[in-house]
């Protein structure tokens, strides 16, 4: 407790110094940069430090995530029930083919996308908000640790404890429900899978700073779940959406990943056929990553400008 108290006092003293210097500069008309922890862009340059922070964050989050058996048991239930519900809905309506693909396979890939989106939304997207809720945000912002590495560490942990087990259970259910795959280019299928996971991770990274700045993380996260299911083509083909919604859907990198993964897993497409979708995914993800980095810097700027770090 003494050590924690000392760290807390140190953080408070450093914060007070940063705020005082920033205010003095403002009064004197100077625009000197406040000395303090490295910003995310500087920390990323040091790959070793970035990997160390990311790995340590992931390990800690994994230990916390598996601490309760009920959480481990309930994780696969949501996606499985979602898959079964949608499958029954399509069959009851008499549809066996969607966008030229069997319904079971179409929904199988869609549920994989849903699992990735849920994991990155409530882990990577919620990373900084979780630090704020637990009272560790001041220490994080006053430390030299990369904020980006912390966000991706949460995402990496979610892949280990949530995504991989869920996908394995879902694969068993898909076999029982008669879903078939047609993979003719394993490399293309692997790249499409990794690209979809990366796109979901980047979208969660972009939301991490936004959630803290708006102070309405839980409301936004709950609101965004279902619209992304629809706009990313997880439950219905994007081609079936009305014109305006179809245009919005093309902005999300997840939709490009969903399209590429379905083509490689269900239609036997090769790398050349899905390359355009993967290129668009990379471009959209790069743009979102830049926005996410700016938002994290904005969080730090707001905090150091005098806001209470634990309530921003």
N, C-alpha and C positions, 0 to 999 in steps of 0.2 A: 504493500500500500504506500509506503514512504517513497518508493521509486516512482510509482504512478503519479503521486502527488507532485513530486519534483518535476516530472515531465510535463505535467499540466501547467505548473507555474512557469516553466521555461517557455512553453507555447504561448501563454498569456503575455509574458514579458516581450517576447519577440513580436507578437501581434501588435502590442501597444507601441513598440518602437517603429514598426512599419507604418502604422496609421499616423503617428506623430510626424514622421518624416514626410509622408505624402501630403499632410495638411500644411506643413511648413513650406514645402515646395509650391503648393498651390497659392499660399498667401504671398510668397515672394515672386511668383510669376515664373519660377523655374519649372522645367519639365524633365528633371533628372529621373532616371529609372530607379525604382525602389529595389535595393539589394535584397535578395531573399533566395528561396529555393529555386532550383532550376525549373523552367517551364517544360511541359511535355515534349515539345519539339526538340529541345536540347537533350533531354534524357534518352529519346529514341535513338540519337546518334550513337550512344554507347550500347551496343547490342547486348553485351554481357550483363550490364546493370538492368536493362529492360527485361531480359530473360529471367534474371534472379528475382526481381520484384513480381513478375508475372507468375513464376513458379511458386513462390512463397504464398502469394495471394490465393492461387488455385488450391494449394495443399490445405491451407487453413479453411477455405470454403468447403472443400470436400469433407474434412473432418466434422465441420459443423452440420453439413447437409445430411450426413448419414448417422447423426447422433440419435435420432428417433426412428424406431422401426416403422411406426405408422406412416412416416413420410416416404420411406423406401417402398412400402407396400402400395401406397395410393398413387405414386407417380405414374405408373403405366395405365391406371384405370381410366383416366380422362381421355387420352388419345384412343384407347381401345374402344371405349363406349362411343366416342365420336365417330370412329371408323364404322362400327357396326350400325349406328343410327343412320348415317348417310347411305350406307350400302342398302339397308332395308328401304330407305326412302326412294332410292333410284329403282330398286326392283319392284316395289309396289306401284310406282308410276309406269312400269312396263319398259323402262329404258335399260338396255343391256350394253349399249355402246355410247361413249361420250367422246366427241372430237376424234372419231376414228379409232378409239382405244376402248378395250373392255372396261366396264365400270369398276370392277374390283381393282384392276391395276391402276386406273386413273386415280381412284380414291386412296390407294396405297401410297402412291407418291405424294399426293396431296397431304396425307396425314404425316408423312415424314417432314414435309415443309412446315406443317403446323407444330410439330414437336420442336423443330429448330427455332421457330419464331417464339414459341412460349418460353423456351429455355433462355434465349438471348434477351427477350423482353424483361423477364423477371429476375435475371441474374446480371448480365452485362448492362442492360438499360437501367437496372435498379442499383448498380454498384455504388455510385457516389451517394445516392439517396439512403442506401443501407448504412453507409459510413456516418452520414448525418444523423440518422435515427439512433444509432448505437453510441453516438457521442465521440466518435473517433475522427470526424472530419477535420477539426482543427489540427490535430497531429499530422494527418495526411497532407494537408495543404502547407504546413510548415516544415515538412520533411523534404529531402531531396528525391524522394521516390517519384517515378513517373506516374502521373495520374492515368495516362493511357494504359500503362502496364497493369495497373490495378483493375481497370475495367475489363481488359482482355483476360486477366487472371480469373475473374469471376466467370467469364464466358467459358474459358477452358475447363473450369471445374464443372460447369453445367453440362458440358459435352460428356464428361466422364461419368457423372452420377445420374444424369437425367436422359440425355439423348441416346447414348449407345445402348443402355438396357432397354429403353422403350422401343427403339428400332428393332432390336432382336426379338422382343416379345411380339411386336407388330408383324414381323416377318413370319413367325409361326402361325399367327392368326390368318395372315394372308394366304398361306399354303392351305389352311383348313377351309378357307372360303373360296378357293379355286382361282386365285389370282395367278396369272402367268406373266413371265418376263421374257423378253427377246433381246438378249445382249449379244451383239455381234462385234463390238469394239470395246473390250474391257477398259482400255485407256480412256476412251471418251466418257464411259460411264463413271470412272473414278474421278476424272477432272470435273464432270458435271456435279458429282456429289460434293466434292471439296469446294467447288465454286458456290454452290447453294449454301453450304455451311458458312463460308466466308461472307457471303452477302448478308445472311441473317446476323452474323456477328457484327458487321459494320453498321447495320441498321440499329442494333442495340447500343453500339458505341455512340452513335449520333444522338440517341435519346438520353444517354447518361447525364450529360450536362443540362439538357433541356428540362428534364424532370426536376432537377434541383432549382434551377432558375425560376421555374413556374410555381414551385412549392405545392404542386398538385400532382405528384408522381402517381399515387394510387389511382386517382380519378382518370388521368391520362392513360395509364397502362390498361385499365379495364376498358376504357373507351376504344383503344386502338386494336384490341384483340380481334374482334369479329370483322371490322372493315378490312384489315390486312388479309384475313382468310379469303375474303371475296376478291379484293383487288390484286392479290398475288396468284390467283388461279388455283387455289388449293381445293375449293369445293365445286367450282363451276369453271368451264373454259373461259378465258378472257375474251375470246371471240364472241361469246354469248352475251356479254355485258352491253348495255346501251353505249352509244358513241361517246358521250362525255366521260363516263366511268372507264371506258376502255382507254381513253387518252391518259387519264390519271394513273391507271394500272401500269402503263408502260414506263412510268417514272421509277417504280420500285425495282431495285435490282433482284429481289427475290423472285419476281415474276419471270425474269430471264432464266434464272437458275431452275425454276420449276419446269419451264418449257424444255430446257436442255436435258434435264434428268428424265423427263417423261419420254422424250424422243430416243434417248440412248437405252433406257430400260425396257420400254414397251414396244417401240417401233424399229429397233435394231439400227438406229442412226449411227453414223460414224463421226469422227472428229470434224471432218470437213463440213458436215451438215449442221453441226451445232456450234461451229466456230463463231458465226455472226452473233448468236445469242450470248456466248461467253464473252465476246469482246464488248458488247453493250453492257453486260454485267460488270465487267472490270471498270469501264468508264463511269457508270453510275455509282459503283461502290467507292471509287476514288473521290468523286465529288462529295459523297456523303461523309467519307472519312475526314475530308478537309473541314466540312461543316462541324463535325463532331469535335475535332481538335480545337476549333475556334470557340465552341461552346464551353469546353472544359477550361480554356484560358479565360473565358468570360466569368466562369464561376470563381476562379482564383482572383481575378481582378475585382469583382464585386466584394469578395471577402476581405481583401487587403485594403479596400477603399473605406473601410469602417463598419461594414456589416458584421453582425455577430456570426462567427463562423459556424456555430452549432445550430443556428436557426434559419440560415439563408435558404 
